[in-house]
């Protein structure tokens, strides 16, 4: 009961009221049915925006919502938690439709209605993990990461929350956005995979964090697991290709090991494009792979550079834009220029030799 009251107190403290709270917030969705995503996104129609909002819970896509409404939300009645009569079965029966309505609102992108529904459910049972998840996810998607983090910290400490993979997945996303230490973020995603071994998105996110920590071997294992569970995830295939590529650059590998890793990276990027031809990050990564990997197994230098130019141009024509590891925008023209200069130099060298 003490933990339930603590959660309810956090809910009350985090309940927005008054005008001017319609902040811009990256869209996200962390439910089991959320779609996979890639590394960038935008919105053209209302339906596409909802899809992209659900995608970002995988940690793979970021979009920005339009300003939300400023309607004040009702605060729950804290006294009801202690005063509710009836059995646990009756309480669950009262909570379930409220949670279902809140989740439906979340899926539809109506974050304020989702928050109101989750608060209504928590006013009946402050320890309900499903309601806490919807509330935390709605806060996360509105950009209120501090509120989401406080809700999740308490919810994952409860008996039900400790066993809820979705809560740990969402906690990893929130920790990542708040700039928490990477081992802490990885621990949350890892916990989600332990609780739900077939949680492809959690395996993907774990692999990405491990890759950021330089743990290429562990990242490859996690991302291979993600793609084995969901072979149709373009984002996981792209991330796996990047893990292979980085591992190929590690020192101490035999030539045969390096070549096999490069081939695996190539296959992963190509598989991502086959799954989703609009997964434009794969075109960039494949072009850079051919540009950087010299020599590339099975390709002469001129063929390698021509392939680099082809995929980099495709990325540019599709309007690709991405940021590097330092957060600065990637200038694809620099890559195109480097590939063309190398190809020209190769041609001049052959003429002199001839």
C-alpha positions in Angstrom: 0.0 0.0 0.0 2.9 2.4 0.8 4.3 1.9 -2.7 0.9 2.4 -4.3 0.3 5.6 -2.4 3.8 6.8 -3.4 2.9 6.2 -7.0 -0.4 8.0 -6.7 1.4 10.9 -5.1 3.7 11.1 -8.0 0.8 10.9 -10.4 -0.9 13.8 -8.6 2.3 15.8 -8.6 2.7 15.2 -12.3 -0.8 15.9 -13.3 -0.8 18.9 -15.6 -3.3 21.7 -15.0 -4.1 25.0 -16.5 -3.1 26.4 -19.9 0.1 26.4 -21.7 1.1 22.8 -21.1 0.9 21.7 -24.7 4.6 21.2 -25.1 6.3 19.8 -28.2 7.2 16.2 -27.6 8.9 13.5 -29.7 6.3 10.8 -30.5 6.8 7.3 -29.1 5.1 4.1 -28.4 6.3 1.2 -26.2 3.4 -1.2 -26.4 4.0 -4.8 -27.5 2.2 -4.0 -30.8 4.3 -1.0 -31.7 5.8 -1.1 -35.2 9.5 -1.1 -35.8 11.1 2.0 -37.1 14.3 3.3 -38.7 16.6 6.1 -37.8 14.7 9.2 -38.9 11.1 10.3 -39.4 8.7 13.0 -40.4 4.9 13.3 -40.7 2.7 13.8 -43.8 -0.7 12.6 -42.6 -2.4 12.1 -39.3 -2.2 8.3 -39.7 1.5 8.5 -40.6 2.1 10.6 -37.5 0.4 8.1 -35.3 2.5 5.3 -36.8 5.7 7.3 -36.3 4.7 8.1 -32.7 4.4 4.4 -32.0 7.7 3.6 -33.7 9.9 5.7 -31.5 9.4 3.5 -28.5 11.9 1.2 -30.2 14.4 4.0 -29.7 15.0 4.0 -33.5 13.0 7.0 -34.7 12.4 10.5 -33.5 9.5 12.7 -34.7 8.0 15.9 -33.3 4.4 16.3 -32.5 2.4 19.4 -33.3 1.5 21.4 -30.2 -1.1 19.6 -28.1 -4.2 21.1 -26.6 -4.1 23.1 -23.3 -7.1 21.5 -21.7 -6.6 20.9 -18.0 -6.6 17.3 -16.8 -8.5 16.1 -13.8 -6.4 15.1 -10.8 -7.3 11.7 -9.2 -8.9 11.5 -5.8 -6.2 10.1 -3.6 -8.6 9.2 -0.9 -10.3 6.6 -3.2 -7.2 4.4 -3.1 -7.7 3.5 0.6 -11.4 3.6 0.6 -12.3 1.4 -2.3 -14.3 -1.6 -1.2 -14.7 -5.0 -2.8 -12.4 -7.8 -3.9 -9.3 -7.6 -6.1 -11.4 -9.1 -8.9 -13.9 -6.3 -8.7 -11.1 -3.7 -8.6 -9.5 -5.2 -11.7 -12.9 -5.2 -13.4 -13.2 -1.5 -12.7 -9.6 -0.7 -13.8 -9.5 -2.8 -17.0 -11.8 -0.8 -19.2 -10.2 2.5 -18.1 -6.7 1.1 -19.0 -8.0 -0.2 -22.4 -9.5 3.2 -23.2 -6.3 4.9 -22.2 -4.2 2.6 -24.4 -6.6 3.1 -27.3 -6.2 6.9 -26.9 -2.4 6.4 -26.8 -2.4 4.4 -30.0 -4.5 7.1 -31.6 -2.1 9.8 -30.6 -4.5 11.5 -28.2 -2.0 11.9 -25.4 -4.2 14.0 -23.1 -7.1 11.5 -23.2 -4.5 8.7 -22.6 -3.2 10.5 -19.5 -6.7 11.2 -18.2 -7.7 7.5 -18.7 -4.5 6.3 -17.0 -5.1 8.7 -14.0 -8.6 7.4 -13.7 -7.4 3.8 -13.5 -4.7 4.7 -11.0 -7.2 6.4 -8.8 -8.8 3.0 -8.4 -5.6 1.0 -8.2 -2.4 3.0 -7.8 -0.4 -0.2 -8.2 -1.7 -1.2 -11.6 1.4 -1.7 -13.8 -0.6 -1.4 -17.1 -2.0 2.0 -16.2 1.4 3.2 -15.0 2.9 2.2 -18.3 0.3 4.1 -20.3 0.8 7.2 -18.1 4.6 7.0 -18.3 4.6 6.5 -22.0 2.2 9.4 -22.6 4.4 11.6 -20.5 7.5 10.4 -22.4 5.8 11.2 -25.7 5.0 14.7 -24.6 8.6 15.2 -23.6 7.9 15.2 -19.9 10.7 12.8 -19.2 11.2 13.7 -15.6 7.6 12.8 -14.8 7.9 9.6 -16.8 11.1 8.6 -15.0 9.6 9.1 -11.6 6.5 7.0 -12.5 8.7 4.2 -13.9 11.1 4.2 -11.0 8.2 3.5 -8.6 6.3 1.2 -11.0 9.3 -1.1 -11.7 9.9 -1.4 -8.0 6.5 -3.0 -7.4 5.8 -6.7 -7.6 3.9 -6.5 -10.9 6.3 -3.9 -12.4 9.4 -6.0 -11.7 7.9 -8.6 -14.1 6.7 -6.3 -16.8 9.0 -6.2 -19.8 7.2 -3.2 -21.3 7.8 -1.1 -18.3 11.6 -1.9 -18.4 11.7 -1.2 -22.2 10.1 2.2 -21.6 12.4 2.9 -18.6 15.3 2.3 -20.9 14.0 4.8 -23.4 13.4 7.4 -20.7 16.9 6.8 -19.2 18.4 7.1 -22.7 16.6 10.4 -23.4 17.6 11.9 -20.0 21.3 11.1 -20.7 21.7 8.5 -18.1 24.9 6.5 -18.1 24.9 3.9 -20.9 25.4 0.9 -18.5 22.2 1.9 -16.7 20.3 2.2 -20.0 21.6 -1.1 -21.1 20.6 -2.7 -17.8 17.0 -1.6 -18.4 16.8 -3.0 -21.9 18.6 -6.2 -20.8 16.0 -6.7 -18.0 13.2 -6.4 -20.7 14.9 -9.2 -22.7 15.1 -11.4 -19.7 11.5 -10.9 -18.9 10.4 -11.4 -22.5 13.1 -13.3 -24.5 11.2 -12.7 -27.8 11.1 -8.9 -27.4 12.8 -8.0 -30.6 12.7 -4.2 -30.1 14.4 -4.6 -26.6 17.1 -6.8 -28.1 17.6 -4.1 -30.9 17.9 -1.3 -28.3 20.2 -3.3 -26.2 22.4 -3.9 -29.2 22.5 -0.2 -30.1 23.6 0.8 -26.6 26.2 -1.9 -26.5 27.5 -0.6 -29.9 27.7 2.9 -28.4 29.8 1.5 -25.6 32.2 -0.2 -28.1 31.0 -3.7 -27.2 30.8 -4.9 -30.8 30.7 -8.6 -30.0 27.9 -8.2 -27.5 26.1 -5.9 -29.9 26.3 -8.4 -32.7 24.8 -11.1 -30.5 21.9 -8.9 -29.4 21.2 -7.6 -32.9 21.4 -11.1 -34.4 18.8 -12.2 -31.8 16.6 -9.2 -32.7 16.7 -10.1 -36.4 16.1 -13.8 -35.8 12.9 -12.9 -33.9 11.8 -10.3 -36.4 13.4 -10.7 -39.8 11.2 -7.9 -41.2 12.7 -5.1 -39.0 14.7 -2.8 -41.3 16.0 -0.9 -38.3 17.5 -4.0 -36.7 19.0 -5.1 -39.9 20.6 -1.7 -40.4 22.0 -1.7 -36.8 23.3 -5.2 -37.3 25.1 -4.2 -40.5 26.7 -1.3 -38.6 27.8 -3.7 -35.8 29.4 -6.1 -38.4 31.1 -3.1 -40.1 32.5 -1.7 -36.8 33.7 -5.2 -35.8 35.5 -5.5 -39.1 37.5 -2.4 -38.2 38.7 -3.9 -34.9 42.4 -4.7 -34.8 43.7 -8.2 -34.5 41.3 -9.9 -37.0 42.5 -12.2 -39.7 41.8 -11.1 -43.3 39.3 -13.9 -43.7 37.5 -12.7 -40.6 37.4 -9.1 -41.8 36.1 -10.1 -45.2 33.3 -12.2 -43.7 32.2 -9.4 -41.5 32.2 -7.0 -44.4 30.1 -9.4 -46.4 27.7 -9.8 -43.5 27.4 -6.0 -43.2 26.7 -5.7 -46.9 24.0 -8.5 -46.7 22.4 -6.8 -43.7 22.1 -3.4 -45.3 20.8 -5.0 -48.6 18.3 -7.0 -46.6 17.0 -3.8 -44.9 16.4 -2.2 -48.3 14.7 -5.4 -49.5 12.4 -5.3 -46.4 11.7 -1.5 -46.7 13.0 0.4 -49.8 12.3 3.6 -47.9 14.8 2.7 -45.1 17.1 5.4 -46.4 19.7 5.0 -43.7 20.6 1.7 -45.3 21.6 3.5 -48.6 23.9 5.8 -46.7 25.5 3.1 -44.6 25.9 0.8 -47.6 27.5 3.7 -49.6 29.9 4.5 -46.8 30.7 0.8 -46.4 31.9 0.5 -50.0 33.7 3.9 -49.7 35.7 3.0 -46.6 36.3 -0.8 -47.0 39.4 -1.0 -49.2 39.8 -3.6 -50.4 36.2 -5.0 -50.4 36.0 -8.7 -50.8 34.9 -9.8 -54.3 35.0 -6.2 -55.8 37.6 -4.4 -57.8 38.3 -0.9 -56.6 36.5 0.8 -59.5 33.4 -1.4 -58.9 33.5 -0.7 -55.2 33.7 3.1 -55.7 30.9 3.0 -58.4 28.7 1.1 -55.9 29.5 3.7 -53.2 28.5 6.5 -55.6 25.3 4.7 -56.6 24.0 4.2 -53.0 25.1 7.6 -51.8 23.3 9.3 -54.7 20.2 7.2 -53.9 20.4 8.4 -50.3 20.6 12.0 -51.4 17.8 11.7 -54.0 15.5 10.3 -51.4 16.1 13.3 -49.2 18.1 11.6 -46.6 19.4 13.5 -43.6 21.2 12.1 -40.6 23.5 13.1 -37.9 26.9 11.6 -37.1 28.1 10.3 -33.7 29.0 13.8 -32.7 25.5 15.0 -33.4 26.5 17.1 -36.4 24.6 16.7 -39.6 26.2 14.4 -42.1 27.1 16.1 -45.4 26.5 13.4 -48.0 28.2 15.6 -50.6 31.5 15.1 -48.8 31.2 11.3 -49.2 30.2 11.7 -52.8 33.1 14.0 -53.5 35.6 11.6 -51.8 34.3 8.6 -53.8 34.5 10.5 -57.1 38.0 11.7 -56.4 39.1 8.2 -55.6 37.5 6.9 -58.8 39.1 9.7 -60.9 42.5 9.0 -59.3 42.1 5.3 -60.1 41.4 6.1 -63.7 44.4 8.4 -64.0 46.6 5.8 -62.5 45.4 3.2 -65.0 46.1 5.5 -67.9 49.6 6.1 -66.7 50.2 2.4 -66.3 48.8 1.7 -69.7 
